[in-house]
Amino acid sequence: MTGTAILSIDQGTSNTKALLVAPDGSVLHARARAMAVDYPRPGWAQQSASDIWEAVAGLIAELEAAAPHVTVSAVAISNQRETVVLWDADSGLPLGPAVIWQCQRSADRCAALRAAGHGEAIVARSGLAVDPMFSAGKIAWLLDSVPGARARAVAGKLRCGTIDSWLLWNLTGGAVHATDHSNASRTQLFNLDTLDWDPELARLFDVPLGILPEIRPSDSRFGAVAQGVTALPPGTPIHAVLGDSHAALFEHSAVSASRVKATMGTGSSLMAATDARVRSAHGLSSTIAWSRADGVQHAIEGNISVSGQAAAFATELLGLADEGALTQLAASVEDSAGVVFVPALAGLGAPHWRSDARGTISGISLGTSRAHIARATLEAIALQIGDVLDAIEADLGSAFTELSIDGGAARNGLLAQMLADLLDRRIVRPGITEASALGVARLAAEALDLTYPNATSASVDRFEPLLTEPQRRTIRQRWATAVARTLPPIETSILEQRGQQIDDQEGRTTPRNGPLR
């Protein structure tokens, strides 16, 4: 096989993938490697930064061997967001783990900032809730935990960045320390108004700006592959970088008419592009979707900490062979028989932002079976997405008739139908199995003026609601009550009140002071 292609890297939490994408948007070859996550303490989550780079380099070598006659026009990178790496500027070696987005180790620092009254200012500047999910607190933790790190940082001896920056550094042999606006906007050190690193945010989080990467438009030519670092020829350009959820939105914008998408992986991200910055009143994040030389595209987003990972957790908990067995078990019963699983296994993300929440399984009786727990697990994924969708609609002041989905969990047909039933909306699943990788490949192709079709995917699955309104309301109300019980008493009373707010006219709860139905 001869021709040209974009080599698209999608570095995720559970898997690292690499695809060769042809100019017509088709995938010529694809390779993937599973990634290990360590949980050294309750609430902590980390990966090996070296393993992440080695997986990327290894997959590139596999693709080069599989398609020796294909010329790589450019490398494009999509990546798990908020995860941070601190490394030595001379040796290029990481000085600690890659502290991933799920990690709660900076919870105390975030709580102290909120207690000191800085929460509103941080949100106003960064668009992000003061939560350990975001990068700033993790960077401060690394600087405090590595002996001598702060002195070395001041001396210019250290570099720090999200996974895109770590991969760029390694691909270019240390020549480029950069990131794009989408990833920068997830660090809580980036100002959405100035579109640059914010000295006041850096001061509050105690992070020296000198260790951070240069911010560039998402479709920039970020650099070139260095001699001998991968199987690619030296000089191969690196021509697009996007956070994974942003890259998925970019692809959805091209192949789907839906205005909001949900990427369902280890966690979930619901994102909708907006004409300008939206200041959320319902627990969502303002972010940069992507940027080009002519400006930035804003978006509003809600992040769920544990989504598809809830299915993996329940699979192991129930002693099942795989997640396919979990789905089969869930499909064997008509409902969960009142069982509710709230997968707050790493706290609760949007719209609650409660790192102190912990998972619960409630409603168990002598009649409860493993099948009911399995079904409650899939329902929980859908119900969390429903809470975030409520919040997006409340912030934007408009309702969506359909939701476009992608990601590993989106392949589950039963889950897709549950989404339609519990959200009372059409669910659209375009035939884009790797939305993040294809989205960033599309961005790179457009920057290079390569042919890349912009037509709606011919393969689209649609799921229509089948539940009756009384059934839907019962499940949503039960869920709201269960979520309330995962939170400390002060917040619980508020959430229970929200859970009782029923809109009789539309037959579902209304997010008056929050998104819970």
Backbone torsions as a table, in degrees:
resi	resn	phi	psi	omega
1	MET	NA	129.7	179.8
2	THR	-119.6	168.0	178.7
3	GLY	130.3	-167.0	-179.9
4	THR	-118.9	160.9	-179.1
5	ALA	-160.0	158.1	168.4
6	ILE	-91.3	129.9	173.7
7	LEU	-92.1	107.6	-174.4
8	SER	-102.5	123.8	178.0
9	ILE	-102.7	129.1	175.0
10	ASP	-121.2	96.8	-176.5
11	GLN	-93.5	104.2	-177.7
12	GLY	-109.0	178.6	-178.5
13	THR	-70.5	-47.7	-176.2
14	SER	-88.6	-29.9	-176.8
15	ASN	-143.2	150.2	166.9
16	THR	-111.4	131.8	-177.3
17	LYS	-125.6	153.0	174.5
18	ALA	-140.0	132.4	-176.6
19	LEU	-129.2	143.8	167.2
20	LEU	-99.1	114.1	-174.6
21	VAL	-109.5	121.2	-178.3
22	ALA	-74.0	164.3	179.5
23	PRO	-58.7	-22.7	178.5
24	ASP	-88.9	6.6	178.1
25	GLY	88.6	-4.3	179.6
26	SER	-79.1	152.1	179.3
27	VAL	-92.9	115.5	-179.7
28	LEU	-77.2	-44.9	179.1
29	HIS	-148.6	150.8	177.7
30	ALA	-144.7	142.5	177.0
31	ARG	-137.1	154.3	-179.3
32	ALA	-148.7	152.6	174.3
33	ARG	-135.8	135.9	175.8
34	ALA	-71.8	145.0	-179.3
35	MET	-116.6	136.8	179.9
36	ALA	-85.8	143.9	173.8
37	VAL	-121.3	132.4	178.1
38	ASP	-101.8	142.8	176.9
39	TYR	-124.2	78.1	-170.7
40	PRO	-68.8	-24.9	177.2
41	ARG	-143.1	161.6	176.0
42	PRO	-56.8	126.5	179.7
43	GLY	88.4	-11.4	179.4
44	TRP	-94.0	145.0	177.4
45	ALA	-148.3	131.6	-176.5
46	GLN	-153.0	162.4	175.8
47	GLN	-133.7	167.9	175.6
48	SER	-85.5	119.6	178.0
49	ALA	-62.6	-36.8	178.8
50	SER	-65.3	-40.3	178.7
51	ASP	-64.3	-36.2	178.9
52	ILE	-62.2	-47.2	179.5
53	TRP	-66.2	-42.2	-179.5
54	GLU	-63.1	-35.6	177.6
55	ALA	-65.1	-42.9	179.1
56	VAL	-63.3	-48.4	179.7
57	ALA	-61.3	-40.0	179.5
58	GLY	-65.6	-40.9	179.5
59	LEU	-68.0	-37.0	175.6
60	ILE	-60.4	-43.2	179.0
61	ALA	-62.4	-40.0	179.0
62	GLU	-63.7	-41.6	179.4
63	LEU	-68.2	-39.8	177.9
64	GLU	-62.7	-37.6	178.7
65	ALA	-71.2	-34.4	-178.1
66	ALA	-74.7	-27.3	-175.9
67	ALA	-136.6	67.8	-174.4
68	PRO	-65.1	-20.3	-176.6
69	HIS	-99.3	4.7	177.2
70	VAL	-92.8	127.4	178.1
71	THR	-89.7	125.0	178.8
72	VAL	-81.9	113.8	-179.6
73	SER	-73.1	-34.1	-179.3
74	ALA	-167.3	158.3	171.5
75	VAL	-100.7	136.5	175.6
76	ALA	-124.5	144.6	-173.8
77	ILE	-126.6	124.9	163.3
78	SER	-117.2	149.8	-168.9
79	ASN	-149.9	154.0	169.1
80	GLN	-59.1	140.5	-172.7
81	ARG	-100.3	165.9	176.3
82	GLU	67.8	-19.6	176.8
83	THR	-68.1	135.9	-173.8
84	VAL	-126.4	149.9	177.5
85	VAL	-129.8	139.2	173.3
86	LEU	-114.9	128.4	-176.7
87	TRP	-141.2	162.2	179.4
88	ASP	-77.5	130.7	-175.9
89	ALA	-69.0	-26.5	-178.1
90	ASP	-87.5	-51.0	-176.9
91	SER	-84.3	-23.0	-175.7
92	GLY	75.8	8.7	-177.3
93	LEU	-88.4	138.9	177.9
94	PRO	-67.5	146.4	-178.2
95	LEU	-102.2	11.6	178.6
96	GLY	178.9	-171.3	179.1
97	PRO	-73.5	163.4	165.8
98	ALA	-79.5	109.1	-178.1
99	VAL	-81.5	113.3	-167.8
100	ILE	-87.6	168.2	-171.8
101	TRP	-59.3	-29.5	-179.4
102	GLN	-75.8	-13.3	-170.2
103	CYS	-69.9	138.6	-177.8
104	GLN	-106.0	12.8	-172.2
105	ARG	-67.1	-17.6	177.6
106	SER	-97.4	16.9	-177.3
107	ALA	-61.0	-40.3	-178.5
108	ASP	-65.1	-39.9	178.6
109	ARG	-63.3	-43.5	179.2
110	CYS	-63.9	-42.1	179.1
111	ALA	-62.4	-38.7	179.7
112	ALA	-65.5	-39.1	178.5
113	LEU	-66.0	-40.0	177.2
114	ARG	-65.9	-43.0	-179.0
115	ALA	-63.9	-30.7	179.3
116	ALA	-80.5	-0.3	176.3
117	GLY	86.3	17.9	-177.3
118	HIS	-93.1	-4.1	-172.8
119	GLY	-57.0	-49.0	-176.5
120	GLU	-65.0	-38.9	179.7
121	ALA	-66.2	-39.0	179.7
122	ILE	-65.5	-43.7	178.2
123	VAL	-64.5	-40.9	-179.1
124	ALA	-61.2	-38.6	-178.5
125	ARG	-81.8	-45.8	-171.2
126	SER	-96.3	-22.5	-175.3
127	GLY	81.4	3.2	-173.4
128	LEU	-118.4	141.3	175.3
129	ALA	-64.2	151.2	178.8
130	VAL	-78.0	91.4	-173.2
131	ASP	-139.9	145.5	-179.0
132	PRO	-65.3	-8.4	176.8
133	MET	-60.4	-36.4	-172.2
134	PHE	-83.2	165.8	-161.8
135	SER	-76.2	-31.2	-168.1
136	ALA	-57.2	-48.1	179.9
137	GLY	-64.2	-33.5	178.3
138	LYS	-66.9	-40.9	178.5
139	ILE	-62.4	-44.8	178.7
140	ALA	-60.8	-39.4	178.4
141	TRP	-61.8	-45.1	179.6
142	LEU	-61.2	-43.8	-179.7
143	LEU	-64.0	-34.6	179.7
144	ASP	-78.3	-26.6	-171.7
145	SER	-92.8	-26.6	179.6
146	VAL	-87.5	120.3	-178.1
147	PRO	-54.8	128.4	176.8
148	GLY	75.7	4.4	-173.1
149	ALA	-65.3	-39.6	-176.7
150	ARG	-66.0	-41.2	178.2
151	ALA	-64.8	-41.2	179.3
152	ARG	-67.7	-34.3	177.4
153	ALA	-64.2	-44.7	178.8
154	VAL	-62.6	-34.0	-179.5
155	ALA	-80.2	0.3	178.7
156	GLY	79.3	19.2	-176.0
157	LYS	-92.5	-8.0	-176.0
158	LEU	-120.8	155.3	172.4
159	ARG	-127.8	150.7	179.5
160	CYS	-143.5	147.6	177.6
161	GLY	-176.9	174.2	174.0
162	THR	-79.5	178.4	-170.5
163	ILE	-60.9	-33.3	177.3
164	ASP	-60.6	-42.7	179.3
165	SER	-65.6	-39.8	178.3
166	TRP	-61.9	-43.1	179.5
167	LEU	-69.9	-40.4	177.1
168	LEU	-60.2	-43.2	179.5
169	TRP	-58.6	-46.2	-177.5
170	ASN	-72.3	-40.6	179.7
171	LEU	-63.4	-35.1	-177.2
172	THR	-94.9	8.7	179.7
173	GLY	64.3	31.6	178.7
174	GLY	85.0	8.6	-178.3
175	ALA	-82.0	-23.3	-173.9
176	VAL	-127.1	125.8	171.8
177	HIS	-120.8	95.7	-171.5
178	ALA	-147.4	165.9	173.9
179	THR	-148.2	177.4	175.9
180	ASP	-114.0	173.9	-176.1
181	HIS	-63.7	-34.8	-177.4
182	SER	-64.8	-45.9	179.1
183	ASN	-70.5	-40.0	179.2
184	ALA	-60.1	-36.0	-176.5
185	SER	-71.0	-6.2	179.3
186	ARG	-102.1	1.9	-174.9
187	THR	-88.1	-18.4	-172.5
188	GLN	70.3	16.1	173.3
189	LEU	-115.9	2.9	-173.8
190	PHE	-107.9	135.8	-180.0
191	ASN	-95.9	119.6	-176.9
192	LEU	-68.2	-19.3	-179.7
193	ASP	-89.0	-41.7	179.3
194	THR	-87.4	-16.1	-178.1
195	LEU	59.5	40.2	179.6
196	ASP	-151.3	170.5	173.9
197	TRP	-58.7	143.4	-173.8
198	ASP	-108.4	115.7	-178.7
199	PRO	-59.7	-34.8	-178.9
200	GLU	-70.7	-40.4	175.5
201	LEU	-63.8	-40.9	177.7
202	ALA	-62.0	-38.9	178.7
203	ARG	-66.3	-44.1	-178.4
204	LEU	-63.0	-39.7	-179.3
205	PHE	-89.6	-4.4	179.1
206	ASP	61.2	50.4	179.0
207	VAL	-120.0	118.3	177.9
208	PRO	-68.7	128.8	-176.3
209	LEU	-64.2	-24.7	-175.7
210	GLY	-64.3	-19.2	-179.1
211	ILE	-89.1	-6.9	-174.4
212	LEU	-87.5	155.2	-177.5
213	PRO	-77.2	162.0	172.5
214	GLU	-70.3	138.5	-179.8
215	ILE	-95.6	128.3	-179.2
216	ARG	-130.2	161.4	173.2
217	PRO	-56.8	150.6	-173.7
218	SER	-64.1	-28.4	-178.1
219	ASP	-98.5	18.7	-179.4
220	SER	-65.1	159.8	164.6
221	ARG	-84.6	99.0	-171.5
222	PHE	-75.8	-19.3	-178.8
223	GLY	157.5	-162.6	-179.2
224	ALA	-135.1	149.4	178.2
225	VAL	-64.3	131.3	-177.4
226	ALA	-80.3	162.8	178.4
227	GLN	-62.6	125.5	169.2
228	GLY	79.9	0.4	-177.2
229	VAL	-85.0	-26.1	176.1
230	THR	-141.6	-178.8	176.6
231	ALA	-77.2	-7.1	178.8
232	LEU	-73.0	151.0	175.6
233	PRO	-63.6	140.0	176.1
234	PRO	-60.3	144.2	-178.5
235	GLY	94.1	-8.1	176.6
236	THR	-59.8	124.0	-174.9
237	PRO	-73.0	150.0	172.2
238	ILE	-108.6	113.7	-162.4
239	HIS	-123.8	10.9	173.4
240	ALA	-166.6	141.8	176.6
241	VAL	-139.8	130.9	177.2
242	LEU	-148.3	144.5	166.9
243	GLY	-59.7	149.1	-170.2
244	ASP	-60.6	-42.2	-179.9
245	SER	-67.2	-35.2	177.8
246	HIS	-66.3	-41.6	178.2
247	ALA	-63.8	-38.6	177.3
248	ALA	-63.6	-42.1	177.9
249	LEU	-62.4	-39.2	178.9
250	PHE	-60.5	-41.6	178.9
251	GLU	-70.0	-43.2	178.3
252	HIS	-59.8	-37.5	-179.2
253	SER	-61.9	-25.6	-178.4
254	ALA	-90.4	-30.7	-171.7
255	VAL	-114.4	-2.2	-178.1
256	SER	-137.1	146.6	178.0
257	ALA	-85.4	-6.0	-178.2
258	SER	-65.2	145.4	-179.3
259	ARG	-92.4	-10.9	179.5
260	VAL	-138.8	141.6	-179.5
261	LYS	-128.0	154.7	173.9
262	ALA	-123.5	120.6	172.9
263	THR	-97.2	119.4	-173.9
264	MET	-112.6	101.5	177.0
265	GLY	-125.3	-134.1	174.8
266	THR	-54.4	-49.7	167.3
267	GLY	-112.6	-172.1	177.4
268	SER	-129.1	149.9	175.8
269	SER	-130.7	122.0	169.5
270	LEU	-102.6	128.3	-174.9
271	MET	-141.6	138.8	174.7
272	ALA	-132.1	132.0	176.8
273	ALA	-69.9	142.7	179.6
274	THR	-130.5	154.2	-177.7
275	ASP	-67.5	-30.0	-179.7
276	ALA	-147.5	177.3	178.1
277	ARG	-62.4	134.0	175.3
278	VAL	-109.0	124.6	177.9
279	ARG	-91.4	105.8	-171.1
280	SER	-70.9	139.4	172.0
281	ALA	-110.4	10.1	-173.7
282	HIS	-134.7	33.2	171.3
283	GLY	80.0	23.3	179.6
284	LEU	-107.4	171.3	179.8
285	SER	-105.5	140.7	165.7
286	SER	-91.6	138.4	-173.9
287	THR	-151.3	170.1	172.9
288	ILE	-98.0	121.1	-179.3
289	ALA	-71.4	-49.7	175.5
290	TRP	-165.8	171.0	179.7
291	SER	-143.2	152.3	173.5
292	ARG	-135.9	-179.9	-176.8
293	ALA	-60.6	-27.5	-176.8
294	ASP	-92.1	5.2	175.4
295	GLY	141.4	-176.2	-177.0
296	VAL	-112.4	152.6	173.1
297	GLN	-104.9	119.0	179.1
298	HIS	-82.7	162.9	177.5
299	ALA	-155.3	162.9	171.4
300	ILE	-119.0	142.1	-170.5
301	GLU	-145.2	147.4	169.4
302	GLY	-124.6	128.6	-177.0
303	ASN	-108.7	131.8	176.8
304	ILE	-107.9	126.1	-171.2
305	SER	-69.6	-43.2	-177.7
306	VAL	-128.2	113.5	-177.4
307	SER	-127.3	-91.6	175.3
308	GLY	-57.6	-28.9	178.5
309	GLN	-64.1	-25.2	176.6
310	ALA	-61.5	-38.0	178.5
311	ALA	-66.8	-40.9	177.4
312	ALA	-63.8	-41.5	179.2
313	PHE	-62.2	-47.7	-178.8
314	ALA	-66.8	-34.7	177.8
315	THR	-58.8	-46.4	178.9
316	GLU	-69.4	-41.0	-178.4
317	LEU	-61.8	-37.8	-178.5
318	LEU	-88.6	0.2	177.3
319	GLY	70.0	33.0	-178.9
320	LEU	-91.8	160.5	-175.5
321	ALA	-70.9	-40.8	-178.0
322	ASP	-161.7	178.5	-177.3
323	GLU	-71.4	-21.9	173.1
324	GLY	-63.6	-38.1	177.5
325	ALA	-67.4	-34.8	176.7
326	LEU	-62.5	-43.8	-179.8
327	THR	-64.9	-42.6	178.2
328	GLN	-61.4	-40.4	178.7
329	LEU	-65.4	-43.7	179.2
330	ALA	-62.6	-35.4	-178.5
331	ALA	-74.7	-12.9	-176.7
332	SER	-79.1	-9.2	177.4
333	VAL	-125.0	152.6	-175.9
334	GLU	-77.1	-28.1	179.5
335	ASP	-153.9	-179.3	-176.6
336	SER	-88.5	3.7	178.8
337	ALA	55.2	36.7	177.0
338	GLY	87.0	-2.6	179.0
339	VAL	-77.4	134.9	177.9
340	VAL	-128.4	125.9	175.7
341	PHE	-108.9	119.1	174.2
342	VAL	-104.0	104.9	-172.9
343	PRO	-82.9	58.6	176.7
344	ALA	-83.3	56.8	-173.4
345	LEU	-79.5	-14.6	173.8
346	ALA	-135.8	42.8	-172.9
347	GLY	75.8	-175.3	176.5
348	LEU	-113.0	129.5	176.3
349	GLY	-85.3	-139.4	-178.9
350	ALA	-63.0	146.0	-1.7
351	PRO	-93.0	11.8	-172.7
352	HIS	-90.8	-42.2	-178.1
353	TRP	53.0	61.0	178.6
354	ARG	-125.3	96.8	179.7
355	SER	-69.1	-16.0	-179.4
356	ASP	-88.2	-3.7	177.6
357	ALA	-70.3	149.0	177.9
358	ARG	-132.5	150.5	-174.6
359	GLY	-65.6	150.3	177.6
360	THR	-139.8	152.0	166.7
361	ILE	-123.6	118.2	-175.4
362	SER	-126.7	170.4	178.6
363	GLY	80.1	17.3	-178.2
364	ILE	-78.7	140.1	175.7
365	SER	-136.7	-179.2	177.9
366	LEU	-65.0	-18.7	178.5
367	GLY	-89.4	-0.9	-178.7
368	THR	-71.9	133.9	176.9
369	SER	-118.2	171.3	175.7
370	ARG	-59.9	-32.2	-179.1
371	ALA	-64.5	-37.3	178.8
372	HIS	-66.2	-39.4	178.0
373	ILE	-67.2	-39.5	177.9
374	ALA	-61.7	-43.2	-179.8
375	ARG	-68.1	-39.2	177.5
376	ALA	-62.1	-30.9	178.5
377	THR	-65.4	-48.2	179.0
378	LEU	-67.2	-37.8	176.4
379	GLU	-60.1	-38.1	-178.3
380	ALA	-62.0	-39.1	178.0
381	ILE	-60.9	-45.8	-179.5
382	ALA	-67.5	-40.3	-176.6
383	LEU	-68.8	-36.6	175.1
384	GLN	-62.2	-41.8	178.2
385	ILE	-63.5	-37.4	177.0
386	GLY	-61.1	-41.0	178.3
387	ASP	-60.8	-42.6	-178.7
388	VAL	-70.8	-39.7	178.3
389	LEU	-61.7	-39.4	174.6
390	ASP	-55.7	-44.6	-177.1
391	ALA	-66.6	-40.6	178.3
392	ILE	-61.8	-44.9	179.9
393	GLU	-63.0	-39.7	179.4
394	ALA	-64.6	-41.5	180.0
395	ASP	-69.2	-37.3	-176.4
396	LEU	-89.3	-12.1	178.1
397	GLY	69.7	25.9	179.0
398	SER	-148.6	155.5	-179.8
399	ALA	-103.1	147.9	177.4
400	PHE	-102.7	137.4	178.2
401	THR	-87.2	-17.9	179.6
402	GLU	-149.4	160.3	179.5
403	LEU	-129.1	130.3	178.8
404	SER	-96.1	133.7	-174.2
405	ILE	-123.7	152.7	173.2
406	ASP	-153.4	-178.2	-179.0
407	GLY	99.8	168.4	-176.1
408	GLY	-56.5	-44.4	-178.2
409	ALA	-69.0	-21.2	-179.5
410	ALA	-67.1	-18.2	179.0
411	ARG	-71.1	-15.8	-178.0
412	ASN	-78.5	107.9	-176.9
413	GLY	-63.9	-37.1	178.3
414	LEU	-63.8	-42.5	178.0
415	LEU	-63.9	-41.3	179.0
416	ALA	-61.2	-40.2	177.9
417	GLN	-67.8	-38.0	175.8
418	MET	-61.1	-39.7	176.9
419	LEU	-58.9	-46.9	179.0
420	ALA	-60.6	-43.8	-176.8
421	ASP	-67.4	-46.0	-172.4
422	LEU	-83.7	-23.0	177.1
423	LEU	-96.5	-10.6	-179.2
424	ASP	56.1	46.6	179.2
425	ARG	-145.6	156.7	173.2
426	ARG	-69.2	134.6	175.1
427	ILE	-105.9	126.9	-179.1
428	VAL	-111.3	126.4	178.9
429	ARG	-119.7	93.0	179.2
430	PRO	-64.3	157.5	-179.3
431	GLY	-78.6	55.5	178.7
432	ILE	-124.7	91.2	-174.1
433	THR	-71.7	-22.0	-179.1
434	GLU	-127.8	69.3	-172.1
435	ALA	-61.9	-39.9	-177.6
436	SER	-66.1	-47.6	-179.9
437	ALA	-64.1	-41.4	-179.6
438	LEU	-71.3	-34.8	179.7
439	GLY	-63.7	-46.4	-179.0
440	VAL	-72.2	-29.9	174.1
441	ALA	-65.3	-40.0	177.5
442	ARG	-61.6	-42.8	179.7
443	LEU	-61.9	-43.0	178.5
444	ALA	-64.6	-42.4	-179.4
445	ALA	-62.8	-41.2	179.0
446	GLU	-65.6	-37.2	178.7
447	ALA	-65.5	-29.3	-179.2
448	LEU	-94.2	3.2	-178.4
449	ASP	59.3	35.8	175.8
450	LEU	-88.3	155.5	177.2
451	THR	-67.4	127.6	178.4
452	TYR	-153.9	110.2	-173.0
453	PRO	-61.7	147.3	-177.8
454	ASN	-118.1	29.4	-175.9
455	ALA	-93.7	157.6	177.0
456	THR	-64.6	139.0	-179.3
457	SER	-58.9	136.8	179.8
458	ALA	-70.3	-25.6	-177.5
459	SER	-102.2	103.3	-179.9
460	VAL	-133.1	126.5	174.7
461	ASP	-99.1	138.6	178.8
462	ARG	-124.6	137.7	-179.6
463	PHE	-123.7	122.8	-178.1
464	GLU	-102.6	149.5	179.8
465	PRO	-63.5	138.2	179.0
466	LEU	-120.4	-21.4	-178.9
467	LEU	-67.8	149.4	171.2
468	THR	-76.7	157.8	-179.5
469	GLU	-61.1	-42.0	176.3
470	PRO	-59.5	-39.3	178.0
471	GLN	-63.4	-44.8	-178.5
472	ARG	-63.3	-43.6	-178.1
473	ARG	-65.1	-38.6	179.2
474	THR	-62.5	-45.4	-178.9
475	ILE	-67.2	-42.6	-179.0
476	ARG	-66.8	-37.5	179.1
477	GLN	-68.1	-41.2	178.2
478	ARG	-61.7	-39.9	178.6
479	TRP	-63.8	-45.9	-179.0
480	ALA	-59.0	-41.5	179.2
481	THR	-65.9	-40.9	-179.6
482	ALA	-66.9	-40.1	177.4
483	VAL	-61.6	-42.5	-179.6
484	ALA	-57.8	-34.1	-176.6
485	ARG	-75.4	-12.4	177.7
486	THR	-82.5	-9.4	-171.4
487	LEU	-107.3	157.0	177.5
488	PRO	-59.1	160.4	-170.4
489	PRO	-55.2	-39.1	-176.0
490	ILE	-62.8	-45.0	-179.1
491	GLU	-74.7	-29.2	-176.2
492	THR	-59.1	-45.7	-177.7
493	SER	-61.4	-37.0	179.2
494	ILE	-66.2	-46.0	-177.1
495	LEU	-66.9	-36.2	178.7
496	GLU	-65.2	-35.8	176.3
497	GLN	-64.9	-41.6	178.7
498	ARG	-62.5	-39.7	-178.7
499	GLY	-64.0	-20.6	-179.4
500	GLN	-89.6	-6.8	-176.3
501	GLN	-78.2	103.1	-177.2
502	ILE	-110.3	129.4	176.6
503	ASP	-92.3	101.2	-175.3
504	ASP	-65.5	-29.8	-177.1
505	GLN	-68.1	-43.9	-177.8
506	GLU	-96.6	-8.3	175.6
507	GLY	78.5	17.8	175.0
508	ARG	-152.4	163.3	-175.7
509	THR	-69.9	155.3	-177.2
510	THR	-115.8	132.2	-177.6
511	PRO	-75.9	73.9	-177.4
512	ARG	-70.3	-49.8	178.5
513	ASN	-117.0	10.6	-179.1
514	GLY	172.2	171.8	-168.5
515	PRO	-86.6	-5.1	-176.0
516	LEU	-70.2	137.3	176.4
517	ARG	-93.1	NA	NA
